[in-house]
Amino acid sequence: MGQHRSATGPQIDACWKVIGIQGDKSCPELPRHSHCRNCPRFSQAAAMLLDRDLPVDHDASPVAKAEGHADHGGGESVMVFRLGAEWFALPTLVLDEILRLRPVHTLPHRGHPGLMGLVNVRGELVICVSIAQLLIGPMAVGEHGRLVVVRHDGRRLAFPVDEVQHLRNHDTRRLRAVPATLARSASAYTRGLLNWQGMQVGRLDEDLVFAAMERFLA
């Protein structure tokens, strides 16, 4: 069975690379789940990988730096995340950390519903906002979600998401136009759509998204 080991974490059984969708597809559970991403074993392994927090003392994760400096012919490294049933992507260059969910300390007299409060990130209080409020409307993230900490123009913000599925490269030249069927709120902040594992992912415009989240604080 495929194994993944990190100096900072336990051994992970990467069975999807051997007998799953990326391997010989001999897994007896594959017909039932139709894809490894629907299997609880895959979800558990992904959670273990994501629990290895990314460093904070840089402008981007090591993955982002390595991939961002490579020549992919118009490609870029992005973080793909889920809100409810919708998938979105932001460039990993704005990513600081991916953490487990933690308590949010609400602020008195907060004005905007998108302003959730403050979260403690390694001893630093970081403003927590709802990116879901911006893109799809009010929603509660599931208990197994993740807290994404991002940085843009010197400001750190955190927001909860249901899932952070992958860090990958995509060809910016292959972005498709945003269809009229996409939620109006999300389409205003989306550069285009990219295909990922059979799903449509909205590649967000980070400048517009951050500007809108900053307005939550006004």
mmCIF file of the C-alpha atoms, coordinates in Angstrom:
data_MODEL
# 
_entry.id   MODEL 
# 
loop_
_atom_site.group_PDB 
_atom_site.id 
_atom_site.type_symbol 
_atom_site.label_atom_id 
_atom_site.label_alt_id 
_atom_site.label_comp_id 
_atom_site.label_asym_id 
_atom_site.label_entity_id 
_atom_site.label_seq_id 
_atom_site.pdbx_PDB_ins_code 
_atom_site.Cartn_x 
_atom_site.Cartn_y 
_atom_site.Cartn_z 
_atom_site.occupancy 
_atom_site.B_iso_or_equiv 
_atom_site.pdbx_formal_charge 
_atom_site.auth_seq_id 
_atom_site.auth_comp_id 
_atom_site.auth_asym_id 
_atom_site.auth_atom_id 
_atom_site.pdbx_PDB_model_num 
ATOM 1   C CA . MET A 1 1   ? 0.000   0.000  0.000   1.00 0.00 ? 1   MET A CA 1 
ATOM 2   C CA . GLY A 1 2   ? 1.222   3.492  -0.741  1.00 0.00 ? 2   GLY A CA 1 
ATOM 3   C CA . GLN A 1 3   ? 2.603   5.343  2.236   1.00 0.00 ? 3   GLN A CA 1 
ATOM 4   C CA . HIS A 1 4   ? 3.138   9.035  2.842   1.00 0.00 ? 4   HIS A CA 1 
ATOM 5   C CA . ARG A 1 5   ? 5.409   10.071 5.675   1.00 0.00 ? 5   ARG A CA 1 
ATOM 6   C CA . SER A 1 6   ? 6.424   13.504 6.870   1.00 0.00 ? 6   SER A CA 1 
ATOM 7   C CA . ALA A 1 7   ? 9.081   14.441 9.366   1.00 0.00 ? 7   ALA A CA 1 
ATOM 8   C CA . THR A 1 8   ? 6.398   16.379 11.195  1.00 0.00 ? 8   THR A CA 1 
ATOM 9   C CA . GLY A 1 9   ? 3.558   13.877 11.084  1.00 0.00 ? 9   GLY A CA 1 
ATOM 10  C CA . PRO A 1 10  ? 2.468   10.233 11.137  1.00 0.00 ? 10  PRO A CA 1 
ATOM 11  C CA . GLN A 1 11  ? 2.558   7.780  8.264   1.00 0.00 ? 11  GLN A CA 1 
ATOM 12  C CA . ILE A 1 12  ? -0.442  8.063  5.967   1.00 0.00 ? 12  ILE A CA 1 
ATOM 13  C CA . ASP A 1 13  ? -1.816  5.232  3.859   1.00 0.00 ? 13  ASP A CA 1 
ATOM 14  C CA . ALA A 1 14  ? -2.135  6.796  0.414   1.00 0.00 ? 14  ALA A CA 1 
ATOM 15  C CA . CYS A 1 15  ? -4.197  3.893  -0.903  1.00 0.00 ? 15  CYS A CA 1 
ATOM 16  C CA . TRP A 1 16  ? -5.824  6.031  -3.593  1.00 0.00 ? 16  TRP A CA 1 
ATOM 17  C CA . LYS A 1 17  ? -2.459  6.189  -5.374  1.00 0.00 ? 17  LYS A CA 1 
ATOM 18  C CA . VAL A 1 18  ? -2.109  2.385  -5.450  1.00 0.00 ? 18  VAL A CA 1 
ATOM 19  C CA . ILE A 1 19  ? -5.501  0.690  -5.632  1.00 0.00 ? 19  ILE A CA 1 
ATOM 20  C CA . GLY A 1 20  ? -7.703  3.762  -6.037  1.00 0.00 ? 20  GLY A CA 1 
ATOM 21  C CA . ILE A 1 21  ? -8.520  6.245  -8.748  1.00 0.00 ? 21  ILE A CA 1 
ATOM 22  C CA . GLN A 1 22  ? -4.842  7.177  -9.255  1.00 0.00 ? 22  GLN A CA 1 
ATOM 23  C CA . GLY A 1 23  ? -3.706  3.541  -9.146  1.00 0.00 ? 23  GLY A CA 1 
ATOM 24  C CA . ASP A 1 24  ? -4.930  0.277  -10.667 1.00 0.00 ? 24  ASP A CA 1 
ATOM 25  C CA . LYS A 1 25  ? -8.536  0.838  -9.452  1.00 0.00 ? 25  LYS A CA 1 
ATOM 26  C CA . SER A 1 26  ? -8.637  -2.595 -7.791  1.00 0.00 ? 26  SER A CA 1 
ATOM 27  C CA . CYS A 1 27  ? -10.011 -1.288 -4.472  1.00 0.00 ? 27  CYS A CA 1 
ATOM 28  C CA . PRO A 1 28  ? -13.153 -3.270 -3.531  1.00 0.00 ? 28  PRO A CA 1 
ATOM 29  C CA . GLU A 1 29  ? -14.717 -0.073 -2.139  1.00 0.00 ? 29  GLU A CA 1 
ATOM 30  C CA . LEU A 1 30  ? -14.302 1.927  -5.353  1.00 0.00 ? 30  LEU A CA 1 
ATOM 31  C CA . PRO A 1 31  ? -17.536 0.760  -7.047  1.00 0.00 ? 31  PRO A CA 1 
ATOM 32  C CA . ARG A 1 32  ? -19.526 1.709  -3.957  1.00 0.00 ? 32  ARG A CA 1 
ATOM 33  C CA . HIS A 1 33  ? -17.998 5.192  -3.601  1.00 0.00 ? 33  HIS A CA 1 
ATOM 34  C CA . SER A 1 34  ? -17.459 5.796  -7.365  1.00 0.00 ? 34  SER A CA 1 
ATOM 35  C CA . HIS A 1 35  ? -14.440 8.015  -6.545  1.00 0.00 ? 35  HIS A CA 1 
ATOM 36  C CA . CYS A 1 36  ? -11.811 8.056  -3.789  1.00 0.00 ? 36  CYS A CA 1 
ATOM 37  C CA . ARG A 1 37  ? -12.835 11.550 -2.722  1.00 0.00 ? 37  ARG A CA 1 
ATOM 38  C CA . ASN A 1 38  ? -16.153 10.082 -1.509  1.00 0.00 ? 38  ASN A CA 1 
ATOM 39  C CA . CYS A 1 39  ? -14.446 7.490  0.685   1.00 0.00 ? 39  CYS A CA 1 
ATOM 40  C CA . PRO A 1 40  ? -14.088 8.162  4.435   1.00 0.00 ? 40  PRO A CA 1 
ATOM 41  C CA . ARG A 1 41  ? -10.600 6.663  4.357   1.00 0.00 ? 41  ARG A CA 1 
ATOM 42  C CA . PHE A 1 42  ? -9.502  9.300  1.843   1.00 0.00 ? 42  PHE A CA 1 
ATOM 43  C CA . SER A 1 43  ? -11.143 12.069 3.884   1.00 0.00 ? 43  SER A CA 1 
ATOM 44  C CA . GLN A 1 44  ? -9.325  10.919 7.011   1.00 0.00 ? 44  GLN A CA 1 
ATOM 45  C CA . ALA A 1 45  ? -5.966  10.873 5.219   1.00 0.00 ? 45  ALA A CA 1 
ATOM 46  C CA . ALA A 1 46  ? -6.593  14.328 3.750   1.00 0.00 ? 46  ALA A CA 1 
ATOM 47  C CA . ALA A 1 47  ? -7.434  15.659 7.200   1.00 0.00 ? 47  ALA A CA 1 
ATOM 48  C CA . MET A 1 48  ? -4.161  14.263 8.569   1.00 0.00 ? 48  MET A CA 1 
ATOM 49  C CA . LEU A 1 49  ? -2.232  15.982 5.802   1.00 0.00 ? 49  LEU A CA 1 
ATOM 50  C CA . LEU A 1 50  ? -3.980  19.291 6.337   1.00 0.00 ? 50  LEU A CA 1 
ATOM 51  C CA . ASP A 1 51  ? -3.409  19.123 10.087  1.00 0.00 ? 51  ASP A CA 1 
ATOM 52  C CA . ARG A 1 52  ? 0.281   19.708 9.349   1.00 0.00 ? 52  ARG A CA 1 
ATOM 53  C CA . ASP A 1 53  ? -0.019  23.459 9.522   1.00 0.00 ? 53  ASP A CA 1 
ATOM 54  C CA . LEU A 1 54  ? 1.760   25.494 6.889   1.00 0.00 ? 54  LEU A CA 1 
ATOM 55  C CA . PRO A 1 55  ? 4.468   27.875 8.141   1.00 0.00 ? 55  PRO A CA 1 
ATOM 56  C CA . VAL A 1 56  ? 3.603   31.496 8.856   1.00 0.00 ? 56  VAL A CA 1 
ATOM 57  C CA . ASP A 1 57  ? 6.984   33.184 8.545   1.00 0.00 ? 57  ASP A CA 1 
ATOM 58  C CA . HIS A 1 58  ? 6.788   33.733 4.808   1.00 0.00 ? 58  HIS A CA 1 
ATOM 59  C CA . ASP A 1 59  ? 4.581   35.197 2.106   1.00 0.00 ? 59  ASP A CA 1 
ATOM 60  C CA . ALA A 1 60  ? 3.394   31.830 0.859   1.00 0.00 ? 60  ALA A CA 1 
ATOM 61  C CA . SER A 1 61  ? 3.595   28.117 1.555   1.00 0.00 ? 61  SER A CA 1 
ATOM 62  C CA . PRO A 1 62  ? 6.643   26.115 0.378   1.00 0.00 ? 62  PRO A CA 1 
ATOM 63  C CA . VAL A 1 63  ? 4.391   24.533 -2.252  1.00 0.00 ? 63  VAL A CA 1 
ATOM 64  C CA . ALA A 1 64  ? 3.347   27.925 -3.536  1.00 0.00 ? 64  ALA A CA 1 
ATOM 65  C CA . LYS A 1 65  ? 6.916   29.198 -3.698  1.00 0.00 ? 65  LYS A CA 1 
ATOM 66  C CA . ALA A 1 66  ? 8.245   26.150 -5.500  1.00 0.00 ? 66  ALA A CA 1 
ATOM 67  C CA . GLU A 1 67  ? 5.397   25.998 -7.990  1.00 0.00 ? 67  GLU A CA 1 
ATOM 68  C CA . GLY A 1 68  ? 5.010   29.735 -8.367  1.00 0.00 ? 68  GLY A CA 1 
ATOM 69  C CA . HIS A 1 69  ? 8.594   30.114 -9.539  1.00 0.00 ? 69  HIS A CA 1 
ATOM 70  C CA . ALA A 1 70  ? 8.390   27.282 -12.024 1.00 0.00 ? 70  ALA A CA 1 
ATOM 71  C CA . ASP A 1 71  ? 7.499   27.847 -15.648 1.00 0.00 ? 71  ASP A CA 1 
ATOM 72  C CA . HIS A 1 72  ? 4.171   26.165 -16.291 1.00 0.00 ? 72  HIS A CA 1 
ATOM 73  C CA . GLY A 1 73  ? 3.393   28.004 -19.502 1.00 0.00 ? 73  GLY A CA 1 
ATOM 74  C CA . GLY A 1 74  ? 0.742   30.242 -18.004 1.00 0.00 ? 74  GLY A CA 1 
ATOM 75  C CA . GLY A 1 75  ? 0.066   28.079 -14.958 1.00 0.00 ? 75  GLY A CA 1 
ATOM 76  C CA . GLU A 1 76  ? -0.369  29.074 -11.343 1.00 0.00 ? 76  GLU A CA 1 
ATOM 77  C CA . SER A 1 77  ? -0.673  27.283 -8.023  1.00 0.00 ? 77  SER A CA 1 
ATOM 78  C CA . VAL A 1 78  ? -4.088  27.529 -6.389  1.00 0.00 ? 78  VAL A CA 1 
ATOM 79  C CA . MET A 1 79  ? -5.810  26.377 -3.214  1.00 0.00 ? 79  MET A CA 1 
ATOM 80  C CA . VAL A 1 80  ? -9.143  24.685 -3.885  1.00 0.00 ? 80  VAL A CA 1 
ATOM 81  C CA . PHE A 1 81  ? -11.754 24.860 -1.128  1.00 0.00 ? 81  PHE A CA 1 
ATOM 82  C CA . ARG A 1 82  ? -15.403 24.011 -0.616  1.00 0.00 ? 82  ARG A CA 1 
ATOM 83  C CA . LEU A 1 83  ? -18.294 26.032 0.803   1.00 0.00 ? 83  LEU A CA 1 
ATOM 84  C CA . GLY A 1 84  ? -21.392 23.871 1.016   1.00 0.00 ? 84  GLY A CA 1 
ATOM 85  C CA . ALA A 1 85  ? -21.697 22.311 -2.432  1.00 0.00 ? 85  ALA A CA 1 
ATOM 86  C CA . GLU A 1 86  ? -19.668 25.008 -4.199  1.00 0.00 ? 86  GLU A CA 1 
ATOM 87  C CA . TRP A 1 87  ? -15.950 24.905 -4.984  1.00 0.00 ? 87  TRP A CA 1 
ATOM 88  C CA . PHE A 1 88  ? -13.669 27.921 -5.256  1.00 0.00 ? 88  PHE A CA 1 
ATOM 89  C CA . ALA A 1 89  ? -9.956  28.592 -5.685  1.00 0.00 ? 89  ALA A CA 1 
ATOM 90  C CA . LEU A 1 90  ? -7.524  31.274 -4.572  1.00 0.00 ? 90  LEU A CA 1 
ATOM 91  C CA . PRO A 1 91  ? -3.826  31.542 -5.465  1.00 0.00 ? 91  PRO A CA 1 
ATOM 92  C CA . THR A 1 92  ? -1.566  29.924 -2.892  1.00 0.00 ? 92  THR A CA 1 
ATOM 93  C CA . LEU A 1 93  ? 0.505   33.101 -2.873  1.00 0.00 ? 93  LEU A CA 1 
ATOM 94  C CA . VAL A 1 94  ? -2.067  34.604 -0.477  1.00 0.00 ? 94  VAL A CA 1 
ATOM 95  C CA . LEU A 1 95  ? -2.128  31.499 1.743   1.00 0.00 ? 95  LEU A CA 1 
ATOM 96  C CA . ASP A 1 96  ? -0.493  31.591 5.172   1.00 0.00 ? 96  ASP A CA 1 
ATOM 97  C CA . GLU A 1 97  ? -1.928  28.604 7.007   1.00 0.00 ? 97  GLU A CA 1 
ATOM 98  C CA . ILE A 1 98  ? -4.583  25.907 7.021   1.00 0.00 ? 98  ILE A CA 1 
ATOM 99  C CA . LEU A 1 99  ? -5.717  25.050 10.540  1.00 0.00 ? 99  LEU A CA 1 
ATOM 100 C CA . ARG A 1 100 ? -8.362  23.147 12.397  1.00 0.00 ? 100 ARG A CA 1 
ATOM 101 C CA . LEU A 1 101 ? -11.408 25.173 13.322  1.00 0.00 ? 101 LEU A CA 1 
ATOM 102 C CA . ARG A 1 102 ? -11.081 27.025 16.609  1.00 0.00 ? 102 ARG A CA 1 
ATOM 103 C CA . PRO A 1 103 ? -13.291 29.266 18.753  1.00 0.00 ? 103 PRO A CA 1 
ATOM 104 C CA . VAL A 1 104 ? -14.199 32.645 17.305  1.00 0.00 ? 104 VAL A CA 1 
ATOM 105 C CA . HIS A 1 105 ? -14.420 35.443 19.850  1.00 0.00 ? 105 HIS A CA 1 
ATOM 106 C CA . THR A 1 106 ? -17.277 37.674 18.773  1.00 0.00 ? 106 THR A CA 1 
ATOM 107 C CA . LEU A 1 107 ? -16.955 41.432 18.830  1.00 0.00 ? 107 LEU A CA 1 
ATOM 108 C CA . PRO A 1 108 ? -19.517 43.682 20.535  1.00 0.00 ? 108 PRO A CA 1 
ATOM 109 C CA . HIS A 1 109 ? -21.584 45.848 18.223  1.00 0.00 ? 109 HIS A CA 1 
ATOM 110 C CA . ARG A 1 110 ? -20.164 44.256 15.088  1.00 0.00 ? 110 ARG A CA 1 
ATOM 111 C CA . GLY A 1 111 ? -21.749 45.947 12.121  1.00 0.00 ? 111 GLY A CA 1 
ATOM 112 C CA . HIS A 1 112 ? -21.556 43.531 9.174   1.00 0.00 ? 112 HIS A CA 1 
ATOM 113 C CA . PRO A 1 113 ? -22.819 39.913 9.325   1.00 0.00 ? 113 PRO A CA 1 
ATOM 114 C CA . GLY A 1 114 ? -19.683 38.900 7.434   1.00 0.00 ? 114 GLY A CA 1 
ATOM 115 C CA . LEU A 1 115 ? -17.497 39.956 10.375  1.00 0.00 ? 115 LEU A CA 1 
ATOM 116 C CA . MET A 1 116 ? -17.352 36.921 12.662  1.00 0.00 ? 116 MET A CA 1 
ATOM 117 C CA . GLY A 1 117 ? -14.853 38.100 15.291  1.00 0.00 ? 117 GLY A CA 1 
ATOM 118 C CA . LEU A 1 118 ? -11.298 37.235 16.303  1.00 0.00 ? 118 LEU A CA 1 
ATOM 119 C CA . VAL A 1 119 ? -9.410  33.932 16.322  1.00 0.00 ? 119 VAL A CA 1 
ATOM 120 C CA . ASN A 1 120 ? -6.177  33.092 18.088  1.00 0.00 ? 120 ASN A CA 1 
ATOM 121 C CA . VAL A 1 121 ? -3.518  31.995 15.592  1.00 0.00 ? 121 VAL A CA 1 
ATOM 122 C CA . ARG A 1 122 ? -0.272  31.133 17.378  1.00 0.00 ? 122 ARG A CA 1 
ATOM 123 C CA . GLY A 1 123 ? -0.838  33.852 19.940  1.00 0.00 ? 123 GLY A CA 1 
ATOM 124 C CA . GLU A 1 124 ? -1.895  36.486 17.415  1.00 0.00 ? 124 GLU A CA 1 
ATOM 125 C CA . LEU A 1 125 ? -5.497  37.670 17.255  1.00 0.00 ? 125 LEU A CA 1 
ATOM 126 C CA . VAL A 1 126 ? -6.565  37.546 13.619  1.00 0.00 ? 126 VAL A CA 1 
ATOM 127 C CA . ILE A 1 127 ? -9.808  38.969 12.264  1.00 0.00 ? 127 ILE A CA 1 
ATOM 128 C CA . CYS A 1 128 ? -12.143 36.175 11.173  1.00 0.00 ? 128 CYS A CA 1 
ATOM 129 C CA . VAL A 1 129 ? -14.639 36.830 8.394   1.00 0.00 ? 129 VAL A CA 1 
ATOM 130 C CA . SER A 1 130 ? -17.200 34.760 6.515   1.00 0.00 ? 130 SER A CA 1 
ATOM 131 C CA . ILE A 1 131 ? -16.150 34.289 2.913   1.00 0.00 ? 131 ILE A CA 1 
ATOM 132 C CA . ALA A 1 132 ? -19.325 32.238 2.522   1.00 0.00 ? 132 ALA A CA 1 
ATOM 133 C CA . GLN A 1 133 ? -21.382 35.334 3.325   1.00 0.00 ? 133 GLN A CA 1 
ATOM 134 C CA . LEU A 1 134 ? -19.632 37.049 0.438   1.00 0.00 ? 134 LEU A CA 1 
ATOM 135 C CA . LEU A 1 135 ? -19.896 34.276 -2.135  1.00 0.00 ? 135 LEU A CA 1 
ATOM 136 C CA . ILE A 1 136 ? -23.021 32.222 -1.471  1.00 0.00 ? 136 ILE A CA 1 
ATOM 137 C CA . GLY A 1 137 ? -24.842 33.777 1.478   1.00 0.00 ? 137 GLY A CA 1 
ATOM 138 C CA . PRO A 1 138 ? -25.163 32.895 5.175   1.00 0.00 ? 138 PRO A CA 1 
ATOM 139 C CA . MET A 1 139 ? -24.139 29.349 6.041   1.00 0.00 ? 139 MET A CA 1 
ATOM 140 C CA . ALA A 1 140 ? -22.572 27.424 8.895   1.00 0.00 ? 140 ALA A CA 1 
ATOM 141 C CA . VAL A 1 141 ? -19.382 25.490 8.209   1.00 0.00 ? 141 VAL A CA 1 
ATOM 142 C CA . GLY A 1 142 ? -19.433 21.855 9.339   1.00 0.00 ? 142 GLY A CA 1 
ATOM 143 C CA . GLU A 1 143 ? -17.597 20.755 12.462  1.00 0.00 ? 143 GLU A CA 1 
ATOM 144 C CA . HIS A 1 144 ? -14.897 19.066 10.370  1.00 0.00 ? 144 HIS A CA 1 
ATOM 145 C CA . GLY A 1 145 ? -14.160 22.211 8.376   1.00 0.00 ? 145 GLY A CA 1 
ATOM 146 C CA . ARG A 1 146 ? -10.901 24.107 8.231   1.00 0.00 ? 146 ARG A CA 1 
ATOM 147 C CA . LEU A 1 147 ? -9.778  27.624 9.058   1.00 0.00 ? 147 LEU A CA 1 
ATOM 148 C CA . VAL A 1 148 ? -7.874  29.268 6.213   1.00 0.00 ? 148 VAL A CA 1 
ATOM 149 C CA . VAL A 1 149 ? -5.514  32.111 7.113   1.00 0.00 ? 149 VAL A CA 1 
ATOM 150 C CA . VAL A 1 150 ? -4.600  34.392 4.226   1.00 0.00 ? 150 VAL A CA 1 
ATOM 151 C CA . ARG A 1 151 ? -2.466  37.488 3.754   1.00 0.00 ? 151 ARG A CA 1 
ATOM 152 C CA . HIS A 1 152 ? -2.919  40.299 1.244   1.00 0.00 ? 152 HIS A CA 1 
ATOM 153 C CA . ASP A 1 153 ? -1.267  43.719 1.188   1.00 0.00 ? 153 ASP A CA 1 
ATOM 154 C CA . GLY A 1 154 ? 0.049   43.186 4.708   1.00 0.00 ? 154 GLY A CA 1 
ATOM 155 C CA . ARG A 1 155 ? -3.331  42.270 6.241   1.00 0.00 ? 155 ARG A CA 1 
ATOM 156 C CA . ARG A 1 156 ? -3.993  38.812 7.690   1.00 0.00 ? 156 ARG A CA 1 
ATOM 157 C CA . LEU A 1 157 ? -7.541  37.503 7.669   1.00 0.00 ? 157 LEU A CA 1 
ATOM 158 C CA . ALA A 1 158 ? -9.019  34.117 8.516   1.00 0.00 ? 158 ALA A CA 1 
ATOM 159 C CA . PHE A 1 159 ? -12.148 32.451 7.221   1.00 0.00 ? 159 PHE A CA 1 
ATOM 160 C CA . PRO A 1 160 ? -13.745 29.028 7.770   1.00 0.00 ? 160 PRO A CA 1 
ATOM 161 C CA . VAL A 1 161 ? -14.452 26.628 4.908   1.00 0.00 ? 161 VAL A CA 1 
ATOM 162 C CA . ASP A 1 162 ? -15.947 23.152 4.761   1.00 0.00 ? 162 ASP A CA 1 
ATOM 163 C CA . GLU A 1 163 ? -12.954 21.556 3.088   1.00 0.00 ? 163 GLU A CA 1 
ATOM 164 C CA . VAL A 1 164 ? -9.565  22.326 1.605   1.00 0.00 ? 164 VAL A CA 1 
ATOM 165 C CA . GLN A 1 165 ? -9.149  19.629 -0.965  1.00 0.00 ? 165 GLN A CA 1 
ATOM 166 C CA . HIS A 1 166 ? -5.963  20.280 -2.897  1.00 0.00 ? 166 HIS A CA 1 
ATOM 167 C CA . LEU A 1 167 ? -3.099  22.529 -3.839  1.00 0.00 ? 167 LEU A CA 1 
ATOM 168 C CA . ARG A 1 168 ? -2.581  22.292 -7.565  1.00 0.00 ? 168 ARG A CA 1 
ATOM 169 C CA . ASN A 1 169 ? -1.473  24.022 -10.726 1.00 0.00 ? 169 ASN A CA 1 
ATOM 170 C CA . HIS A 1 170 ? -3.835  25.093 -13.456 1.00 0.00 ? 170 HIS A CA 1 
ATOM 171 C CA . ASP A 1 171 ? -3.308  26.771 -16.791 1.00 0.00 ? 171 ASP A CA 1 
ATOM 172 C CA . THR A 1 172 ? -4.655  30.313 -16.566 1.00 0.00 ? 172 THR A CA 1 
ATOM 173 C CA . ARG A 1 173 ? -5.175  30.292 -20.326 1.00 0.00 ? 173 ARG A CA 1 
ATOM 174 C CA . ARG A 1 174 ? -7.804  27.573 -19.956 1.00 0.00 ? 174 ARG A CA 1 
ATOM 175 C CA . LEU A 1 175 ? -10.116 29.469 -17.611 1.00 0.00 ? 175 LEU A CA 1 
ATOM 176 C CA . ARG A 1 176 ? -13.675 29.391 -18.931 1.00 0.00 ? 176 ARG A CA 1 
ATOM 177 C CA . ALA A 1 177 ? -16.128 32.245 -18.820 1.00 0.00 ? 177 ALA A CA 1 
ATOM 178 C CA . VAL A 1 178 ? -18.411 32.532 -15.809 1.00 0.00 ? 178 VAL A CA 1 
ATOM 179 C CA . PRO A 1 179 ? -21.885 31.233 -16.763 1.00 0.00 ? 179 PRO A CA 1 
ATOM 180 C CA . ALA A 1 180 ? -25.078 33.105 -15.998 1.00 0.00 ? 180 ALA A CA 1 
ATOM 181 C CA . THR A 1 181 ? -26.158 30.184 -13.795 1.00 0.00 ? 181 THR A CA 1 
ATOM 182 C CA . LEU A 1 182 ? -23.462 30.950 -11.214 1.00 0.00 ? 182 LEU A CA 1 
ATOM 183 C CA . ALA A 1 183 ? -24.786 32.731 -8.148  1.00 0.00 ? 183 ALA A CA 1 
ATOM 184 C CA . ARG A 1 184 ? -24.733 36.460 -8.788  1.00 0.00 ? 184 ARG A CA 1 
ATOM 185 C CA . SER A 1 185 ? -22.799 37.198 -5.612  1.00 0.00 ? 185 SER A CA 1 
ATOM 186 C CA . ALA A 1 186 ? -20.074 34.685 -6.505  1.00 0.00 ? 186 ALA A CA 1 
ATOM 187 C CA . SER A 1 187 ? -19.856 35.705 -10.160 1.00 0.00 ? 187 SER A CA 1 
ATOM 188 C CA . ALA A 1 188 ? -18.938 39.263 -9.166  1.00 0.00 ? 188 ALA A CA 1 
ATOM 189 C CA . TYR A 1 189 ? -15.716 37.948 -7.593  1.00 0.00 ? 189 TYR A CA 1 
ATOM 190 C CA . THR A 1 190 ? -14.882 35.147 -10.044 1.00 0.00 ? 190 THR A CA 1 
ATOM 191 C CA . ARG A 1 191 ? -12.339 35.459 -12.858 1.00 0.00 ? 191 ARG A CA 1 
ATOM 192 C CA . GLY A 1 192 ? -13.432 32.248 -14.525 1.00 0.00 ? 192 GLY A CA 1 
ATOM 193 C CA . LEU A 1 193 ? -14.033 28.532 -14.083 1.00 0.00 ? 193 LEU A CA 1 
ATOM 194 C CA . LEU A 1 194 ? -11.463 25.765 -14.042 1.00 0.00 ? 194 LEU A CA 1 
ATOM 195 C CA . ASN A 1 195 ? -12.075 22.027 -14.260 1.00 0.00 ? 195 ASN A CA 1 
ATOM 196 C CA . TRP A 1 196 ? -10.809 19.914 -11.386 1.00 0.00 ? 196 TRP A CA 1 
ATOM 197 C CA . GLN A 1 197 ? -11.599 16.219 -10.902 1.00 0.00 ? 197 GLN A CA 1 
ATOM 198 C CA . GLY A 1 198 ? -14.797 16.575 -12.873 1.00 0.00 ? 198 GLY A CA 1 
ATOM 199 C CA . MET A 1 199 ? -15.971 19.594 -10.889 1.00 0.00 ? 199 MET A CA 1 
ATOM 200 C CA . GLN A 1 200 ? -16.340 23.252 -11.792 1.00 0.00 ? 200 GLN A CA 1 
ATOM 201 C CA . VAL A 1 201 ? -14.219 25.488 -9.557  1.00 0.00 ? 201 VAL A CA 1 
ATOM 202 C CA . GLY A 1 202 ? -14.597 29.247 -9.473  1.00 0.00 ? 202 GLY A CA 1 
ATOM 203 C CA . ARG A 1 203 ? -11.183 30.895 -9.649  1.00 0.00 ? 203 ARG A CA 1 
ATOM 204 C CA . LEU A 1 204 ? -11.685 33.951 -7.452  1.00 0.00 ? 204 LEU A CA 1 
ATOM 205 C CA . ASP A 1 205 ? -10.138 37.358 -8.034  1.00 0.00 ? 205 ASP A CA 1 
ATOM 206 C CA . GLU A 1 206 ? -8.139  37.819 -4.847  1.00 0.00 ? 206 GLU A CA 1 
ATOM 207 C CA . ASP A 1 207 ? -8.031  41.615 -5.120  1.00 0.00 ? 207 ASP A CA 1 
ATOM 208 C CA . LEU A 1 208 ? -11.816 41.877 -5.352  1.00 0.00 ? 208 LEU A CA 1 
ATOM 209 C CA . VAL A 1 209 ? -12.369 39.294 -2.617  1.00 0.00 ? 209 VAL A CA 1 
ATOM 210 C CA . PHE A 1 210 ? -10.024 41.000 -0.171  1.00 0.00 ? 210 PHE A CA 1 
ATOM 211 C CA . ALA A 1 211 ? -11.469 44.427 -0.935  1.00 0.00 ? 211 ALA A CA 1 
ATOM 212 C CA . ALA A 1 212 ? -14.949 43.095 -0.196  1.00 0.00 ? 212 ALA A CA 1 
ATOM 213 C CA . MET A 1 213 ? -13.854 41.384 3.024   1.00 0.00 ? 213 MET A CA 1 
ATOM 214 C CA . GLU A 1 214 ? -12.182 44.603 4.119   1.00 0.00 ? 214 GLU A CA 1 
ATOM 215 C CA . ARG A 1 215 ? -15.566 46.276 3.801   1.00 0.00 ? 215 ARG A CA 1 
ATOM 216 C CA . PHE A 1 216 ? -16.868 43.818 6.395   1.00 0.00 ? 216 PHE A CA 1 
ATOM 217 C CA . LEU A 1 217 ? -14.646 45.649 8.896   1.00 0.00 ? 217 LEU A CA 1 
ATOM 218 C CA . ALA A 1 218 ? -15.969 49.142 8.169   1.00 0.00 ? 218 ALA A CA 1 
# 
